[in-house]
Each structure stands twice: as structure tokens, then as C-alpha cells.
Amino acid sequence: MATAYAPHHFSRAEYYAIADSLNPNLHYELLNGTIYAVSPANPPHAGVVTFFANRFQDLDLKKTYLIRVQKPLEIEPDSAPEPDVAIVHFRADYYGRSHPTGAEANLVIEVGDTERKPREKMRDYMIDGRIPTGWRIDIPGRCVELWEPADPQEPVALLYGADTFTFAGINFTVDEVFQTVLGR
């Protein structure tokens, strides 16, 4: 009789326990119990991430929020995604004792270049993570998708060109993001 193979569903505890045994040359995320190797960021992707991280770090948010770049969030039941940028509640230990949960995140930003960060990932944040705001920066489409838990299946708005989006009093336009990072 043939042996049936089924993928193993990993808990976060199992994922963290085996993390040191995974290939150190690759980057991984745990999404809904499945471990995914994540492709390296290309220059436009890395540029957009750096743009947002620097804009937020330049402001005096230090006692209200922490800016985390490609660090885990713990999303129930079995996910530990590493959003490109997450703005989380300030905590005096800088999350040294535990990763923030989705409920501790105020904003999650994912940068999409081709299918590297598909919409499904943002949908999971909104449904399972109780994150109040998500932005998906769509490089090929040159747009910003705004996500809110009120409608976790689809973005609540698609922004283009001079359209403005805001977090904690910090305003951005779609054109500003793409012209600054891509020069066009």
C-alpha cells in the first residue's frame, strides 16, 4: 500500500523551535501553519520599504509607536508573518519578551512586486490579526490599496496619482512614493 503524504501544519512554537535549523541563506515566514521561503526583495521593493521606514522614523512617534521592519507579528492561530513595515504600540521592552500580536499593530504595510506579496496575505492580516489599517503598495499597478477590517475581503480604496493617505498625521501621496523611490 502506498504511503499518503500530507503537509505538516506547524504551530508558531514548532516554527520557532526549528527556525535555527532552516537554511540561513533564506528568509522564512509562517502563514496559516505553512512555512514559506520568501524571495529576496528587489531594489524597488526595498526602496519602498526604506522610504516608509525612514518617513516614520523621522517623526516623533517614539513614545507612542515602534516601527518594525520585516519582523514577526503573531497572528492567531498559527501565523508569524513579517510585514514589510509594521507600526505597533510602544512597549518599554521593545518586544524583547514576545513578538507583537496583530492586536498590537496599528498599521501594516506590505509592498507588492509581481506576486511576491499577494492580496491574500493582507486579507489574512485583516481577518485574523485585528489590525485596524493595512496598506498594500502595488508597484506594478502604481497604486496603494487601503485595507480595513470593515471589509477584510477587498481593499476599501484604491489610490492613484495625487490621492492622499495618512497615518498618525503623516500624509503621503501615491505619486510621492513612486516618484521618490522609482524616479518616475
TORZA-66810 format. One record per residue: residue number from 1; x, y, z of N, C-alpha, C, CB in turn. Coordinates in Angstrom, 2 decimals, always signed. Each point is the difference from the previous one (the first is absolute). Glycine has a CB too. Layout:
<rs>
(r NUM, (X, Y, Z), (X, Y, Z), (X, Y, Z), (X, Y, Z));
...
</rs>
This chain:
<rs>
(r 1, (+0.84, -1.17, +0.00), (-0.84, +1.17, +0.00), (+0.89, +1.24, +0.00), (-1.85, -1.25, +1.22));
(r 2, (+1.49, +2.23, -2.02), (+0.77, +1.23, -0.12), (-0.20, +0.87, +1.24), (-0.20, -0.10, -2.51));
(r 3, (+1.25, +0.79, +2.89), (-0.07, +0.91, +1.13), (-0.56, +1.33, -0.48), (+1.96, -1.14, +1.13));
(r 4, (-2.94, +1.65, -0.44), (-0.56, +1.31, -0.33), (+0.81, +1.07, +0.71), (-2.32, -0.99, -0.30));
(r 5, (+2.65, +2.02, -0.44), (+0.75, +1.10, +0.57), (-0.92, +1.20, +0.14), (+2.15, -0.85, -1.01));
(r 6, (-2.05, +1.51, +2.12), (-0.78, +1.21, +0.23), (+0.93, +1.04, +0.60), (-2.16, -1.30, +0.35));
(r 7, (+1.97, +2.55, -0.72), (+0.85, +1.03, +0.59), (-0.24, +0.10, +1.50), (-0.03, +1.26, -2.16));
(r 8, (+1.08, -0.91, +2.87), (-0.11, +0.16, +1.46), (-0.46, +1.42, +0.30), (+1.83, -1.72, +0.40));
(r 9, (-2.77, +1.86, +0.48), (-0.48, +1.30, +0.46), (+0.83, +0.38, +1.23), (-2.38, -0.40, -0.90));
(r 10, (+3.17, +1.46, +0.78), (+0.88, +0.41, +1.09), (-0.69, +1.01, +0.91), (+2.00, -0.42, -1.46));
(r 11, (-1.83, +0.24, +2.75), (-0.39, +1.04, +0.95), (+1.13, +1.02, +0.04), (-1.43, -1.63, +1.39));
(r 12, (+1.17, +2.79, -0.81), (+1.08, +0.98, +0.15), (+1.12, -0.55, +0.87), (-1.65, +1.87, -0.28));
(r 13, (+1.30, -2.59, +1.34), (+1.02, -0.57, +0.89), (+0.91, -0.97, -0.76), (-1.58, +0.24, +1.95));
(r 14, (+0.99, -1.07, -2.80), (+0.82, -0.93, -0.81), (+0.88, +0.78, -0.98), (-1.78, -1.78, +0.21));
(r 15, (+1.22, +2.79, -0.83), (+0.75, +0.82, -0.96), (+1.20, +0.65, +0.68), (-2.12, +0.44, -1.30));
(r 16, (+1.90, +0.19, +2.44), (+1.12, +0.63, +0.72), (+1.02, -1.04, +0.44), (-1.55, +1.82, +0.78));
(r 17, (+1.10, -3.02, -0.40), (+0.92, -1.05, +0.45), (+0.91, -0.49, -1.11), (-1.71, -0.68, +1.67));
(r 18, (+1.22, +0.64, -2.90), (+0.83, -0.50, -1.11), (+0.67, +1.10, -0.80), (-1.51, -1.96, -0.12));
(r 19, (+1.22, +3.21, +0.43), (+0.49, +1.12, -0.81), (+1.52, -0.03, -0.20), (-1.91, +1.33, +0.84));
(r 20, (+2.65, -1.69, +0.19), (+1.46, -0.02, -0.14), (+0.50, -1.11, -0.91), (+0.15, +0.97, +2.27));
(r 21, (-0.98, -1.96, -2.53), (+0.42, -1.10, -0.87), (-0.33, +0.27, -1.48), (-0.33, -1.57, +1.92));
(r 22, (-0.40, +2.63, -2.20), (-0.33, +0.33, -1.38), (+1.21, +0.64, -0.68), (-2.43, +0.31, +0.62));
(r 23, (+2.44, -0.32, -1.92), (+1.11, +0.55, -0.78), (+0.21, +1.48, +0.37), (-0.49, -1.62, -1.90));
(r 24, (+1.65, +1.97, +2.45), (+0.22, +1.38, +0.44), (+0.13, +0.99, -1.16), (+1.12, -0.92, +2.01));
(r 25, (-0.97, +0.42, -3.23), (+0.10, +0.88, -1.16), (-1.37, +0.43, -0.52), (+2.14, -1.12, -0.58));
(r 26, (-3.20, +0.56, +1.15), (-1.35, +0.33, -0.44), (-0.75, +0.71, +1.12), (+0.00, -1.97, -1.58));
(r 27, (-1.05, +2.64, +1.20), (-0.87, +0.70, +0.95), (-1.34, -0.72, -0.01), (+1.17, +2.25, -0.37));
(r 28, (-1.77, -2.44, +1.56), (-1.22, -0.80, +0.11), (-1.10, +0.76, +0.72), (+1.39, -2.07, +0.01));
(r 29, (-2.65, +1.64, -0.30), (-1.16, +0.48, +0.73), (-0.92, -1.19, +0.23), (+0.19, +2.33, -1.01));
(r 30, (-0.89, -2.31, +2.12), (-1.01, -1.01, +0.30), (-1.37, +0.64, -0.27), (+1.48, -1.17, +1.75));
(r 31, (-2.20, +0.61, -2.71), (-1.32, +0.52, -0.36), (-1.02, -1.12, +0.07), (+1.04, +1.76, -1.48));
(r 32, (-1.96, -1.64, +2.42), (-1.06, -1.00, +0.17), (+0.56, -1.41, +0.14), (-1.52, +1.46, -1.32));
(r 33, (+2.61, -1.61, +2.08), (+0.57, -1.31, +0.29), (+0.94, -0.54, -1.05), (-2.02, -0.41, +1.24));
(r 34, (+2.27, +1.16, -2.31), (+0.91, -0.43, -1.06), (+1.22, +0.91, -0.02), (-1.93, -0.91, -1.37));
(r 35, (+3.11, +0.31, +1.28), (+1.25, +0.77, -0.06), (+0.30, +0.30, -1.46), (+0.89, -1.06, +2.14));
(r 36, (-0.68, +2.34, -2.43), (+0.31, +0.43, -1.36), (+1.39, +0.64, -0.01), (-2.46, +0.36, -0.52));
(r 37, (+3.26, -0.74, -0.48), (+1.25, +0.71, -0.26), (-0.39, +1.23, -0.81), (+1.46, -2.14, +0.04));
(r 38, (-0.97, +3.29, +0.37), (-0.36, +1.26, -0.63), (+1.13, +0.45, -0.90), (-1.45, +0.64, +1.96));
(r 39, (+1.11, -0.23, -3.17), (+1.03, +0.44, -0.93), (+0.61, +1.32, +0.47), (-1.20, -1.16, -1.89));
(r 40, (+2.44, +1.41, +1.50), (+0.64, +1.25, +0.40), (-0.71, +1.20, -0.65), (+2.21, -1.20, +0.26));
(r 41, (-2.16, +2.31, +0.41), (-0.61, +1.22, -0.52), (+0.86, +0.58, -1.12), (-1.06, +0.45, +2.24));
(r 42, (+0.39, -0.07, -3.35), (+0.72, +0.68, -1.07), (+0.15, +1.48, +0.38), (-0.88, -1.63, -1.75));
(r 43, (+1.68, +2.40, +1.01), (+0.23, +1.40, +0.40), (-1.27, +0.85, +0.15), (+2.16, -0.20, -1.14));
(r 44, (-3.13, +0.14, +0.22), (-1.21, +0.82, +0.24), (-0.73, -0.38, +1.28), (-0.22, +0.25, -2.46));
(r 45, (+0.12, -1.54, +2.73), (-0.66, -0.46, +1.22), (+0.74, +0.52, +1.23), (-0.82, -2.07, -1.19));
(r 46, (+2.12, +1.86, +1.23), (+0.81, +0.46, +1.14), (-0.06, +1.52, +0.13), (+1.51, -1.99, -0.29));
(r 47, (-1.54, +2.69, -0.83), (-0.08, +1.46, +0.05), (-1.30, +0.50, +0.61), (+1.44, +0.07, -2.00));
(r 48, (-2.56, -0.70, +1.65), (-1.29, +0.41, +0.56), (-0.03, -0.28, +1.51), (-1.13, -0.45, -2.22));
(r 49, (+1.64, -0.71, +2.63), (+0.05, -0.33, +1.43), (+0.84, +1.04, +0.74), (-0.25, -2.46, -0.52));
(r 50, (+1.42, +2.79, -0.01), (+0.88, +0.97, +0.62), (-0.63, +1.39, +0.05), (+1.97, -1.33, -0.79));
(r 51, (-2.66, +1.70, -0.28), (-0.70, +1.29, -0.04), (-0.96, +0.13, +1.18), (+0.18, +0.03, -2.52));
(r 52, (-1.06, -1.01, +2.71), (-0.97, +0.09, +1.09), (+0.68, -0.08, +1.37), (-1.72, -1.02, -1.49));
(r 53, (+2.67, +0.12, +1.65), (+0.68, -0.13, +1.29), (+0.68, +1.32, +0.38), (+0.36, -2.46, -0.42));
(r 54, (+0.30, +3.10, -0.53), (+0.69, +1.26, +0.29), (-0.98, +1.13, +0.27), (+1.89, -0.75, -1.41));
(r 55, (-2.97, +0.82, +0.65), (-0.99, +1.07, +0.24), (-0.59, -0.11, +1.40), (-0.53, +0.05, -2.45));
(r 56, (+0.24, -1.26, +2.89), (-0.56, -0.17, +1.34), (+1.05, +0.23, +1.08), (-1.64, -1.62, -0.93));
(r 57, (+2.88, +1.21, +0.70), (+1.04, +0.18, +1.01), (+0.40, +1.45, +0.17), (+0.82, -2.27, -0.54));
(r 58, (-1.01, +3.07, -0.49), (+0.35, +1.42, +0.08), (-0.94, +0.78, +0.91), (+0.94, -0.18, -2.29));
(r 59, (-2.07, -0.39, +2.60), (-1.00, +0.71, +0.81), (+0.09, -0.43, +1.45), (-1.50, +0.17, -1.98));
(r 60, (+0.96, +0.65, +2.84), (+0.08, -0.27, +1.43), (-1.16, -0.91, +0.44), (+1.15, +2.22, +0.36));
(r 61, (-1.05, -3.49, -0.70), (-1.02, -0.97, +0.36), (+0.50, -0.94, +1.10), (-0.91, +0.13, -2.32));
(r 62, (+2.10, +0.12, +2.83), (+0.71, -0.99, +0.82), (-0.72, -0.47, +1.26), (+2.00, +1.03, -0.87));
(r 63, (-2.77, -0.20, +1.51), (-0.68, -0.43, +1.23), (-1.42, -0.51, -0.29), (+1.36, +1.66, +1.29));
(r 64, (-1.76, -1.64, -2.52), (-1.33, -0.48, -0.38), (+0.10, -1.29, -0.80), (-0.85, +2.35, +0.01));
(r 65, (+1.78, -2.38, -0.96), (+0.12, -1.13, -0.92), (+1.45, -0.45, -0.13), (-2.01, +0.83, -1.25));
(r 66, (+2.16, -2.07, +0.80), (+1.30, -0.51, -0.43), (-0.14, -0.38, -1.48), (+0.61, -0.86, +2.36));
(r 67, (+0.44, +1.10, -3.12), (+0.00, -0.35, -1.41), (+0.81, -1.27, -0.15), (-0.22, +2.43, -0.74));
(r 68, (-0.41, -3.47, +0.22), (+0.67, -1.29, -0.20), (+0.05, -0.29, -1.49), (-0.79, -0.86, +2.26));
(r 69, (+1.97, +0.53, -2.74), (+0.20, -0.31, -1.41), (+0.34, -1.48, -0.14), (+0.78, +2.37, -0.47));
(r 70, (-1.67, -3.08, -0.22), (+0.17, -1.42, -0.29), (+0.33, -0.81, +1.26), (+0.77, +0.63, -2.30));
(r 71, (-1.59, -0.39, +3.31), (+0.08, -0.74, +1.28), (-1.35, -0.67, +0.23), (+1.72, +1.63, +0.97));
(r 72, (-1.74, -2.75, -0.24), (-1.25, -0.76, +0.16), (-1.10, +0.73, +0.77), (+1.39, -2.01, -0.08));
(r 73, (-2.61, +1.74, -0.38), (-1.22, +0.28, +0.75), (-0.61, -1.37, +0.28), (-0.40, +2.32, -1.08));
(r 74, (-0.20, -2.49, +2.22), (-0.64, -1.28, +0.29), (-1.49, +0.14, -0.25), (+1.77, -0.59, +1.71));
(r 75, (-2.23, -0.14, -2.71), (-1.39, +0.03, -0.42), (-0.60, -1.37, +0.31), (+0.46, +1.72, -1.83));
(r 76, (-1.60, -1.72, +2.50), (-0.64, -1.26, +0.38), (-0.64, -0.67, -1.20), (-0.41, +0.91, +2.29));
(r 77, (+0.38, -2.23, -2.36), (+0.55, -0.88, +1.02), (+1.46, -0.36, -0.24), (-2.28, -0.89, +0.31));
(r 78, (+2.72, +0.73, -1.56), (+1.36, -0.50, -0.25), (+0.70, +0.76, -1.11), (-0.76, -2.23, +0.75));
(r 79, (+0.95, +3.52, -0.55), (+0.73, +0.81, -0.97), (+1.01, +0.88, +0.70), (-1.98, -0.03, -1.54));
(r 80, (+3.10, +0.22, +0.88), (+1.02, +0.95, +0.45), (+0.54, +0.71, -1.24), (+0.62, -1.44, +2.03));
(r 81, (-1.48, +2.22, -2.69), (+0.46, +0.72, -1.19), (+0.96, +1.11, +0.40), (-2.14, -0.53, -1.19));
(r 82, (+2.92, +0.96, +0.24), (+0.92, +1.10, +0.23), (-0.34, +1.11, -0.98), (+1.83, -1.56, +0.82));
(r 83, (-2.78, +2.41, -0.44), (-0.39, +1.07, -0.92), (+1.18, +0.89, -0.33), (-2.31, -0.05, +0.93));
(r 84, (+2.26, +0.66, -2.10), (+1.11, +0.87, -0.39), (+0.20, +1.12, +1.02), (-0.45, -0.53, -2.40));
(r 85, (-0.63, +1.16, +2.82), (+0.06, +1.01, +1.06), (-1.23, -0.22, +0.89), (+1.27, +1.70, -1.49));
(r 86, (-1.06, -1.67, +2.79), (-1.11, -0.05, +0.95), (+0.21, +1.10, +1.03), (-0.32, -2.51, -0.33));
(r 87, (-0.72, +3.27, +0.55), (+0.00, +1.01, +1.05), (-0.79, -0.60, +1.15), (+0.17, +2.00, -1.64));
(r 88, (+0.51, -2.25, +2.76), (-0.61, -0.69, +1.13), (+0.00, +0.92, +1.22), (+0.75, -2.24, -0.92));
(r 89, (-1.60, +1.89, +1.90), (-0.04, +0.76, +1.25), (+1.40, +0.01, +0.62), (-2.44, -0.61, +0.36));
(r 90, (+2.80, +1.74, +0.23), (+1.26, +0.06, +0.73), (-0.06, -0.95, +1.19), (+0.36, +2.40, -0.72));
(r 91, (+0.73, -3.09, +0.96), (+0.14, -0.83, +1.19), (+1.43, +0.16, +0.49), (-1.77, -1.67, -0.78));
(r 92, (+1.95, +1.87, +2.07), (+1.30, +0.34, +0.58), (+1.07, -1.05, -0.27), (-1.21, +1.24, +1.76));
(r 93, (+0.81, -2.51, -1.92), (+0.99, -1.05, -0.27), (+0.29, -0.17, -1.49), (-0.76, -1.16, +2.06));
(r 94, (+0.17, +2.01, -2.89), (+0.20, -0.06, -1.46), (-0.34, -1.38, -0.56), (+1.79, +1.74, +0.20));
(r 95, (-2.72, -2.43, +0.44), (-0.45, -1.33, -0.40), (+1.12, -1.03, +0.09), (-1.69, +1.06, -1.50));
(r 96, (+2.55, -0.87, +2.48), (+1.08, -0.95, +0.23), (-0.46, -1.28, +0.68), (+1.52, +1.91, +0.14));
(r 97, (-2.66, -1.87, +0.53), (-0.52, -1.20, +0.68), (-1.01, -0.77, -0.85), (+0.36, +1.17, +2.16));
(r 98, (-1.00, -0.50, -3.08), (-0.93, -0.66, -0.91), (-0.23, +0.92, -1.20), (-1.12, -1.27, +1.91));
(r 99, (+0.83, +0.66, -3.04), (-0.31, +0.78, -1.19), (-1.37, +0.66, +0.19), (+1.38, -1.54, -1.47));
(r 100, (-1.61, +2.67, +0.80), (-1.32, +0.60, +0.09), (-1.04, -0.88, -0.70), (+1.04, +2.29, +0.08));
(r 101, (-2.25, -2.17, +0.38), (-1.11, -0.68, -0.64), (-0.63, +0.95, -1.02), (-0.42, -1.43, +2.07));
(r 102, (-0.47, +0.88, -2.85), (-0.72, +0.86, -0.94), (-0.76, +1.10, +0.71), (-0.20, -1.92, -1.54));
(r 103, (-0.32, +1.62, +2.73), (-0.75, +0.99, +0.76), (+0.89, +1.15, +0.48), (-1.57, -1.81, +0.71));
(r 104, (+2.88, +1.60, -0.67), (+0.92, +1.06, +0.42), (+0.53, +0.81, -1.17), (+0.64, -1.40, +1.93));
(r 105, (-1.02, +1.03, -3.14), (+0.43, +0.73, -1.20), (-1.05, +1.05, -0.34), (+1.27, -2.01, -0.85));
(r 106, (-0.81, +3.20, +0.54), (-0.89, +1.07, -0.42), (-0.06, +0.12, -1.52), (+0.50, +1.20, +2.12));
(r 107, (+0.59, -1.56, -2.78), (+0.09, +0.08, -1.45), (+0.95, -1.09, -0.47), (-0.48, +2.49, +0.00));
(r 108, (+0.09, -3.16, -1.08), (+0.88, -0.97, -0.67), (+0.13, +0.45, -1.45), (-0.70, -1.92, +1.56));
(r 109, (+1.93, +1.96, -2.03), (+0.27, +0.35, -1.40), (+0.66, -1.19, -0.67), (+0.23, +2.47, +0.55));
(r 110, (-0.81, -2.91, -1.65), (+0.59, -1.03, -0.84), (+0.26, +0.60, -1.37), (-1.18, -1.86, +1.27));
(r 111, (+2.34, +1.56, -1.82), (+0.36, +0.48, -1.31), (-0.14, -1.16, -0.98), (+1.59, +1.75, +0.96));
(r 112, (-2.37, -1.54, -2.00), (-0.24, -1.05, -0.98), (+0.75, +0.29, -1.29), (-2.23, -0.44, +1.01));
(r 113, (+3.13, -0.45, -1.36), (+0.66, +0.07, -1.30), (-0.21, -1.37, -0.63), (+1.76, +1.74, +0.75));
(r 114, (-2.44, -1.79, -1.84), (-0.50, -1.22, -0.63), (-0.87, -0.74, +1.01), (+2.05, -0.18, -1.51));
(r 115, (-1.82, -1.08, +1.73), (-0.83, -0.75, +0.94), (+0.71, -0.24, +1.32), (-1.13, -1.09, -1.92));
(r 116, (+2.19, +1.83, +2.20), (+0.76, -0.20, +1.23), (-0.87, +0.19, +1.24), (+2.05, +0.75, -1.19));
(r 117, (-2.92, +0.21, +1.19), (-0.88, +0.27, +1.14), (-1.43, +0.07, -0.51), (+1.83, +1.25, +1.25));
(r 118, (-2.45, -2.38, -1.47), (-1.35, +0.02, -0.55), (-1.02, +0.56, +0.98), (+0.60, -1.94, -1.40));
(r 119, (-1.75, +2.30, +0.87), (-1.07, +0.57, +0.81), (-0.44, -0.93, +1.12), (-0.74, +1.27, -1.99));
(r 120, (+0.85, -2.57, +1.80), (-0.46, -0.94, +1.01), (+0.69, +0.23, +1.34), (-0.45, -1.66, -1.80));
(r 121, (+1.70, +2.07, +1.76), (+0.73, +0.23, +1.25), (-0.61, +1.18, +0.76), (+2.11, -0.92, -1.04));
(r 122, (-2.45, +1.99, +0.33), (-0.62, +1.14, +0.65), (-1.37, -0.38, +0.54), (+1.26, +1.57, -1.51));
(r 123, (-1.98, -2.38, +0.79), (-1.32, -0.45, +0.44), (+0.14, -0.77, +1.31), (-0.81, -0.10, -2.40));
(r 124, (+1.83, -0.76, +2.50), (+0.22, -0.75, +1.25), (+0.29, +0.93, +1.17), (+0.87, -1.91, -1.35));
(r 125, (-0.09, +2.97, +1.12), (+0.26, +0.96, +1.07), (-1.30, +0.59, +0.51), (+2.25, +0.53, -0.99));
(r 126, (-3.10, -0.13, +0.06), (-1.23, +0.69, +0.38), (-0.97, -0.94, +0.72), (+0.30, +1.53, -1.96));
(r 127, (-0.42, -2.77, +1.48), (-0.95, -0.93, +0.58), (+0.50, -0.55, +1.33), (-0.78, -0.60, -2.30));
(r 128, (+1.99, +0.07, +2.31), (+0.51, -0.70, +1.17), (+0.75, +0.89, +0.98), (+0.16, -2.00, -1.41));
(r 129, (+0.39, +3.10, +0.92), (+0.88, +0.79, +0.85), (-0.63, +1.17, +0.71), (+1.71, -0.68, -1.50));
(r 130, (-2.93, +1.03, +1.13), (-0.67, +1.14, +0.62), (+0.82, +1.29, -0.13), (-1.09, -1.57, +1.60));
(r 131, (+1.75, +1.71, -2.73), (+0.81, +1.19, -0.26), (-0.91, +1.08, -0.57), (+2.09, -1.40, -0.42));
(r 132, (-2.06, +2.61, +0.99), (-0.96, +1.01, -0.44), (+0.24, +0.56, -1.39), (-0.22, +0.56, +2.35));
(r 133, (+1.46, -0.54, -2.82), (+0.29, +0.60, -1.30), (+1.11, -0.76, -0.69), (-0.72, +2.25, +0.84));
(r 134, (+0.53, -2.48, -2.12), (+1.04, -0.63, -0.82), (+0.15, +0.76, -1.30), (-0.49, -2.23, +1.03));
(r 135, (+1.74, +2.37, -1.45), (+0.28, +0.58, -1.31), (+0.76, -1.03, -0.80), (+0.06, +2.37, +0.93));
(r 136, (-0.49, -2.62, -2.14), (+0.74, -0.85, -0.92), (+0.46, +0.89, -1.13), (-1.32, -2.10, +0.60));
(r 137, (+2.63, +2.23, -0.73), (+0.59, +0.84, -1.03), (+0.23, -0.88, -1.23), (+1.11, +1.56, +1.72));
(r 138, (-1.85, -1.32, -2.77), (+0.03, -0.81, -1.21), (+0.94, +0.67, -1.01), (-2.37, -0.86, +0.40));
(r 139, (+3.60, +0.37, -0.47), (+1.00, +0.63, -0.87), (-0.40, -0.12, -1.47), (+1.77, -0.52, +1.70));
(r 140, (-2.10, -0.67, -2.22), (-0.36, -0.06, -1.43), (-1.22, +0.85, -0.35), (+0.96, -2.29, -0.06));
(r 141, (-1.94, +2.34, +0.94), (-1.21, +0.78, -0.25), (+0.12, +1.46, +0.37), (-1.25, -2.06, +0.37));
(r 142, (+2.38, +2.43, +0.27), (+0.24, +1.37, +0.45), (-1.20, +0.56, +0.77), (+1.52, +0.35, -1.97));
(r 143, (-1.97, -1.16, +2.93), (-1.12, +0.44, +0.82), (+0.21, -0.45, +1.44), (-1.54, -0.11, -2.00));
(r 144, (+0.72, +0.65, +2.88), (+0.00, -0.38, +1.41), (-1.40, -0.52, +0.31), (+1.80, +1.73, +0.62));
(r 145, (-1.84, -2.91, -0.05), (-1.27, -0.59, +0.44), (-0.14, +0.26, +1.49), (+0.07, -1.80, -1.81));
(r 146, (-1.20, +2.35, +2.22), (-0.29, +0.21, +1.42), (-0.90, -1.13, +0.47), (+0.25, +2.53, -0.22));
(r 147, (+0.13, -3.15, +1.33), (-0.75, -1.13, +0.56), (-0.45, +0.33, +1.41), (+1.31, -1.61, -1.40));
(r 148, (-2.52, +1.21, +1.73), (-0.54, +0.16, +1.35), (-0.81, -1.24, +0.34), (-0.06, +2.53, -0.23));
(r 149, (-0.06, -2.85, +1.52), (-0.76, -1.19, +0.38), (-1.48, +0.06, -0.34), (+1.64, -0.30, +1.80));
(r 150, (-2.17, +1.49, -2.08), (-1.41, +0.11, -0.37), (-0.31, -0.85, -1.23), (-0.07, +2.32, +0.98));
(r 151, (+1.04, -2.44, -1.89), (-0.16, -0.85, -1.18), (+1.32, -0.73, -0.22), (-1.73, +1.56, -1.04));
(r 152, (+1.94, -2.68, +1.75), (+1.29, -0.68, -0.09), (+0.22, -0.77, -1.30), (-0.07, -0.16, +2.44));
(r 153, (-0.94, +0.07, -3.30), (+0.15, -0.77, -1.23), (+0.60, +0.81, -1.15), (-1.94, -1.35, +0.73));
(r 154, (+1.77, +2.65, -0.71), (+0.46, +0.88, -1.07), (+0.51, +1.30, +0.58), (-1.64, -1.03, -1.60));
(r 155, (+2.55, +1.71, +0.89), (+0.40, +1.32, +0.49), (-1.20, +0.94, +0.01), (+2.34, -0.36, -0.87));
(r 156, (-2.36, +1.29, +1.82), (-1.11, +0.95, +0.07), (+0.19, +1.14, -0.99), (-0.32, -0.58, +2.41));
(r 157, (+1.57, +0.78, -2.88), (+0.26, +1.04, -0.99), (+1.27, -0.35, -0.77), (-1.13, +1.74, +1.44));
(r 158, (+1.14, -1.34, -2.70), (+1.20, -0.07, -0.84), (+0.38, +1.43, -0.33), (-0.63, -2.28, -0.99));
(r 159, (+1.85, +2.64, +1.34), (+0.45, +1.38, -0.17), (+1.05, +0.08, -1.11), (-0.48, +0.48, +2.43));
(r 160, (+0.41, +0.60, -3.21), (+0.92, +0.23, -1.12), (+0.43, +1.46, -0.01), (-1.08, -1.85, -1.34));
(r 161, (+2.22, +2.11, +0.70), (+0.44, +1.37, -0.28), (+0.07, +0.90, +1.21), (-0.98, -0.28, -2.19));
(r 162, (+0.19, +1.35, +2.17), (+0.03, +1.01, +1.07), (-0.85, -0.38, +1.21), (+0.38, +1.71, -1.75));
(r 163, (-1.01, -2.90, +1.74), (-0.80, -0.42, +1.15), (+0.87, -0.05, +1.26), (-1.51, -1.34, -1.52));
(r 164, (+0.92, +1.76, +2.64), (+0.70, +0.09, +1.29), (-0.45, -1.10, +0.94), (+0.20, +2.48, -0.30));
(r 165, (+0.75, -2.99, +1.09), (-0.30, -0.93, +1.08), (+0.82, +0.41, +1.21), (-0.52, -1.89, -1.62));
(r 166, (+0.01, +1.60, +2.82), (+0.54, +0.58, +1.23), (+0.07, -1.03, +1.11), (-0.90, +2.21, -0.67));
(r 167, (+1.92, -2.07, +1.50), (+0.07, -0.74, +1.27), (+0.64, +0.92, +1.03), (+0.17, -2.26, -1.19));
(r 168, (-0.80, +2.39, +2.34), (+0.51, +0.79, +1.14), (+0.41, +1.41, -0.42), (+0.79, -2.13, +1.07));
(r 169, (-1.58, +2.73, -1.95), (+0.26, +1.36, -0.44), (+1.08, +0.11, -1.06), (-0.70, +0.71, +2.22));
(r 170, (+1.22, -1.81, -2.68), (+1.03, +0.00, -1.03), (-0.68, -0.27, -1.34), (+1.81, -0.80, +1.64));
(r 171, (-1.72, +1.76, -2.56), (-0.67, -0.10, -1.29), (+0.96, -0.47, -1.09), (-1.57, +1.81, +0.70));
(r 172, (+1.03, -2.64, -1.57), (+0.74, -0.49, -1.16), (-0.90, +0.15, -1.22), (+1.37, -1.64, +1.41));
(r 173, (-0.76, +1.75, -2.58), (-0.76, -0.15, -1.24), (+0.60, -1.19, -0.74), (-0.57, +2.50, -0.14));
(r 174, (-0.23, -3.09, -0.70), (+0.48, -1.13, -0.79), (+1.15, +0.45, -0.89), (-2.30, -1.06, +0.04));
(r 175, (+2.14, +2.22, -0.69), (+1.07, +0.51, -0.86), (+1.29, +0.20, +0.78), (-1.71, +1.11, -1.43));
(r 176, (+1.62, -0.57, +2.64), (+1.19, +0.24, +0.83), (+0.78, -1.31, +0.20), (-1.18, +1.92, +1.17));
(r 177, (+0.47, -2.99, -0.83), (+0.66, -1.28, +0.24), (+0.74, -0.46, -1.25), (-1.77, -0.61, +1.69));
(r 178, (+1.06, +0.54, -2.81), (+0.61, -0.56, -1.20), (+1.02, +0.93, -0.64), (-2.09, -1.26, -0.35));
(r 179, (+1.86, +2.57, +0.38), (+0.98, +0.92, -0.57), (+1.27, +0.04, +0.84), (-1.87, +1.36, -0.97));
(r 180, (+1.73, -1.41, +2.28), (+1.18, +0.02, +0.86), (+0.83, -1.27, -0.19), (-1.25, +1.42, +1.67));
(r 181, (+0.59, -2.56, -1.64), (+0.72, -1.27, -0.02), (+0.41, -0.42, -1.40), (-1.26, -0.64, +2.01));
(r 182, (+0.36, +0.81, -2.98), (+0.28, -0.49, -1.35), (+0.43, +1.10, -0.96), (-1.63, -1.78, +0.40));
(r 183, (+1.50, +3.04, +0.03), (+0.42, +1.11, -0.84), (-0.88, +0.18, -1.22), (+2.30, -0.37, +0.78));
(r 184, (-3.52, -0.13, -0.72), (-0.92, +0.19, -1.13), (-1.42, +0.01, +0.49), (+1.60, -1.11, -1.55));
</rs>
